[in-house]
Amino acid sequence: MTFDWTTQEPPESFIWLGKNGPVSVRLAFGPLAVAPGLVMAMAAASAAMTVVGGIASANAQRQAGENAYQDALARNKQLQQVAEGREAAAKQAQAAKQREGIEARRKGDMLASRARAVMAAGGGGVDEKIISGLMAEGEYGKDVALFEGDETARKFNQQAEFDRYSGRAGLASGQNTRSAANSAADWTIIGSVGKAGMSLASAYAGGAFGGSGVTPSSPESAMSAWGKLPVSKRAPGFTDEWGVI
């Protein structure tokens, strides 16, 4: 009978129909001797594990990018709140200094009014220079208070703007990190699928499918395809057919 090496499990022995007559050949089964179906199953399992591993790595990359974005989002929210607090503090500082300025001018006016009354009661006349000086002192106190309030508010607002800018910059960086992580994850999956495909193609080229590209042309090549070696020496000549004992 004729044995099809591309579809059947190799036998323990076979008859080699050489030109000088039939030769009995027995096969030695080594540790690498496996059935073609098992080879293909192992190759498919390896390819599947490669893809699964790639997907797991890609998911980890996506999660890392998402975590970076969420951290940046939370940080931005926090900085916006800090900025709002600084802006409120700026308004409060201005309002406090405005009240202080009003009080300084009121005191100047009060002192000027009292001095005028004292001068008039003394009968010596009113010295307008003194009166003007007291009023100017109050006005100066008011201006100083307003300046201090504006300066404090300016510093608060400046810091608030820096906080807002830092938050926006961090958020943009987080978005870029997430985008880069998603892109890297896509390439990780593509790479794993490509690697799996190459593994399957290699298994196919190695004879796992029994395709025409690896159909044995001799008993030696057929046995080598399944990792088995003949014990007997090669006959002087052979044909392209062999039979099973």
C-alpha positions as CSV (number, residue, x, y, z in Angstrom):
1,M,0.0,0.0,0.0
2,T,1.1,3.6,-0.6
3,F,1.5,5.8,2.5
4,D,0.6,9.5,2.3
5,W,3.2,11.3,4.5
6,T,1.3,14.6,4.1
7,T,-1.9,13.5,5.8
8,Q,-1.1,10.3,7.9
9,E,0.9,9.6,11.0
10,P,4.3,8.0,10.0
11,P,4.4,4.2,10.5
12,E,6.9,2.3,12.6
13,S,8.5,0.9,9.4
14,F,8.1,1.0,5.7
15,I,9.5,-0.7,2.5
16,W,11.8,1.5,0.4
17,L,11.3,0.6,-3.3
18,G,14.8,1.3,-4.5
19,K,16.2,0.6,-8.0
20,N,18.1,-2.4,-6.7
21,G,15.0,-3.9,-5.0
22,P,12.9,-3.3,-1.9
23,V,14.6,-2.3,1.3
24,S,13.0,-2.5,4.8
25,V,13.4,0.6,6.8
26,R,12.5,1.0,10.5
27,L,12.0,4.4,12.1
28,A,13.5,5.7,15.3
29,F,11.1,8.0,17.1
30,G,13.0,10.8,18.9
31,P,11.8,13.4,21.3
32,L,11.0,15.8,18.5
33,A,8.7,13.3,16.7
34,V,5.2,14.8,16.7
35,A,2.2,14.5,14.5
36,P,1.6,17.3,12.0
37,G,-1.8,18.1,13.6
38,L,-0.1,18.6,17.0
39,V,2.5,20.8,15.4
40,M,-0.2,23.0,14.0
41,A,-2.1,23.0,17.3
42,M,1.1,24.1,19.1
43,A,1.8,26.8,16.6
44,A,-1.8,28.1,16.8
45,A,-1.7,28.1,20.6
46,S,1.6,30.0,20.5
47,A,0.2,32.5,18.1
48,A,-2.9,32.9,20.3
49,M,-0.8,33.4,23.4
50,T,1.3,36.0,21.5
51,V,-1.9,37.9,20.5
52,V,-3.3,37.6,24.0
53,G,-0.1,38.9,25.5
54,G,0.0,41.7,23.0
55,I,-3.6,42.7,24.0
56,A,-2.7,42.6,27.7
57,S,0.3,44.8,27.1
58,A,-1.8,47.2,25.0
59,N,-4.5,47.4,27.7
60,A,-1.8,48.2,30.2
61,Q,-0.4,50.9,28.0
62,R,-3.9,52.4,27.5
63,Q,-4.6,52.2,31.2
64,A,-1.3,54.0,32.0
65,G,-2.2,56.7,29.5
66,E,-5.7,57.1,30.9
67,N,-4.3,57.2,34.5
68,A,-1.9,60.0,33.4
69,Y,-4.8,61.9,31.8
70,Q,-7.0,61.5,34.9
71,D,-4.2,62.7,37.2
72,A,-3.7,65.7,35.0
73,L,-7.5,66.4,34.9
74,A,-7.7,66.2,38.7
75,R,-4.6,68.4,39.1
76,N,-6.1,71.0,36.6
77,K,-9.3,71.1,38.6
78,Q,-7.4,71.6,41.8
79,L,-5.3,74.4,40.4
80,Q,-8.4,76.1,39.0
81,Q,-9.9,76.0,42.4
82,V,-6.7,77.4,43.9
83,A,-6.8,80.2,41.3
84,E,-10.3,81.0,42.2
85,G,-9.3,81.3,45.8
86,R,-6.4,83.6,45.0
87,E,-8.7,85.8,42.9
88,A,-11.2,86.0,45.7
89,A,-8.3,86.9,48.1
90,A,-7.3,89.6,45.7
91,K,-10.7,91.2,45.8
92,Q,-10.8,90.9,49.6
93,A,-7.4,92.6,49.9
94,Q,-8.5,95.4,47.7
95,A,-11.8,95.8,49.6
96,A,-9.9,95.9,53.0
97,K,-7.4,98.5,51.8
98,Q,-10.3,100.6,50.4
99,R,-11.9,100.6,53.8
100,E,-8.5,101.4,55.4
101,G,-8.1,104.3,52.9
102,I,-11.5,105.7,53.6
103,E,-10.7,105.6,57.3
104,A,-7.3,107.3,56.8
105,R,-9.0,110.2,54.9
106,R,-11.8,110.5,57.5
107,K,-9.2,110.8,60.2
108,G,-7.4,113.5,58.2
109,D,-10.6,115.4,57.7
110,M,-11.5,115.0,61.4
111,L,-8.1,116.4,62.5
112,A,-8.4,119.3,60.1
113,S,-11.9,120.1,61.3
114,R,-10.8,120.0,64.9
115,A,-7.8,122.1,64.3
116,R,-9.9,124.7,62.5
117,A,-12.3,124.8,65.4
118,V,-9.5,125.2,67.9
119,M,-7.9,128.0,65.9
120,A,-11.2,129.8,65.5
121,A,-11.9,129.6,69.3
122,G,-8.5,131.0,70.1
123,G,-9.2,134.2,68.1
124,G,-5.9,134.1,66.3
125,G,-7.4,133.1,63.0
126,V,-7.3,129.9,61.1
127,D,-4.0,128.7,59.5
128,E,-5.1,127.2,56.2
129,K,-1.7,125.6,55.6
130,I,-2.1,123.6,58.8
131,I,-5.6,122.6,57.8
132,S,-4.5,121.7,54.3
133,G,-1.6,119.7,55.7
134,L,-3.9,117.6,58.0
135,M,-6.3,116.9,55.1
136,A,-3.4,116.0,52.8
137,E,-2.1,113.6,55.4
138,G,-5.5,111.8,55.4
139,E,-5.5,111.7,51.6
140,Y,-2.0,110.3,51.6
141,G,-3.0,107.6,54.0
142,K,-5.9,106.8,51.8
143,D,-3.7,106.6,48.6
144,V,-1.2,104.4,50.4
145,A,-3.9,102.0,51.5
146,L,-5.4,101.8,48.0
147,F,-1.9,101.2,46.5
148,E,-1.2,98.4,49.0
149,G,-4.5,96.8,48.2
150,D,-3.9,97.0,44.5
151,E,-0.4,95.6,44.8
152,T,-1.6,92.7,47.0
153,A,-4.4,92.0,44.6
154,R,-2.0,92.1,41.6
155,K,0.2,89.5,43.2
156,F,-2.8,87.2,44.0
157,N,-4.2,87.6,40.5
158,Q,-0.7,86.9,39.0
159,Q,-0.4,83.7,41.0
160,A,-3.9,82.7,40.1
161,E,-3.1,83.1,36.4
162,F,0.0,81.0,36.8
163,D,-2.0,78.3,38.5
164,R,-4.6,78.3,35.7
165,Y,-1.8,78.1,33.1
166,S,-0.1,75.3,35.0
167,G,-3.4,73.4,35.1
168,R,-4.0,73.8,31.4
169,A,-0.5,72.9,30.5
170,G,-0.6,69.8,32.7
171,L,-4.0,68.8,31.2
172,A,-2.6,69.2,27.6
173,S,0.4,67.0,28.6
174,G,-2.0,64.4,30.1
175,Q,-3.9,64.4,26.8
176,N,-0.8,64.0,24.8
177,T,0.4,61.2,27.1
178,R,-2.9,59.4,26.7
179,S,-2.8,59.8,22.9
180,A,0.7,58.5,22.7
181,A,-0.2,55.5,25.0
182,N,-3.2,54.7,22.8
183,S,-1.0,54.9,19.7
184,A,1.7,52.7,21.3
185,A,-1.1,50.2,22.3
186,D,-2.3,50.0,18.7
187,W,1.2,49.3,17.5
188,T,1.6,46.7,20.2
189,I,-1.5,44.8,19.0
190,I,-0.4,45.1,15.4
191,G,3.1,43.8,16.3
192,S,1.7,40.9,18.2
193,V,-0.7,40.0,15.4
194,G,2.1,40.2,12.9
195,K,4.3,38.1,15.1
196,A,1.6,35.5,15.4
197,G,1.0,35.5,11.7
198,M,4.7,35.0,11.1
199,S,4.7,32.1,13.6
200,L,1.8,30.5,11.7
201,A,3.4,31.1,8.4
202,S,6.6,29.5,9.6
203,A,4.7,26.5,10.9
204,Y,3.0,26.2,7.5
205,A,6.3,26.5,5.7
206,G,7.7,23.8,7.9
207,G,5.1,21.3,6.8
208,A,2.5,21.5,9.6
209,F,-0.3,21.8,7.0
210,G,1.2,19.2,4.6
211,G,1.1,21.8,1.8
212,S,2.6,21.4,-1.6
213,G,5.6,23.5,-0.7
214,V,6.8,20.9,1.8
215,T,5.6,17.6,0.2
216,P,8.4,15.1,0.8
217,S,10.3,14.0,-2.3
218,S,12.1,11.1,-0.5
219,P,11.7,9.0,2.7
220,E,14.5,10.9,4.3
221,S,12.9,14.3,3.7
222,A,9.5,12.9,4.8
223,M,11.0,11.5,8.0
224,S,12.9,14.7,8.7
225,A,9.7,16.7,8.3
226,W,8.3,14.9,11.4
227,G,11.6,14.9,13.3
228,K,12.3,11.1,12.7
229,L,15.4,9.6,11.4
230,P,15.8,6.1,9.7
231,V,18.0,3.6,11.4
232,S,19.1,1.8,8.2
233,K,21.5,3.4,5.8
234,R,20.2,4.9,2.6
235,A,19.9,2.5,-0.4
236,P,21.9,3.2,-3.5
237,G,18.8,4.4,-5.4
238,F,15.2,5.0,-4.8
239,T,12.0,6.0,-6.6
240,D,9.3,8.6,-5.5
241,E,7.1,5.9,-4.0
242,W,7.3,3.8,-0.9
243,G,5.1,1.4,0.8
244,V,4.1,0.7,4.4
245,I,4.9,-2.7,6.0
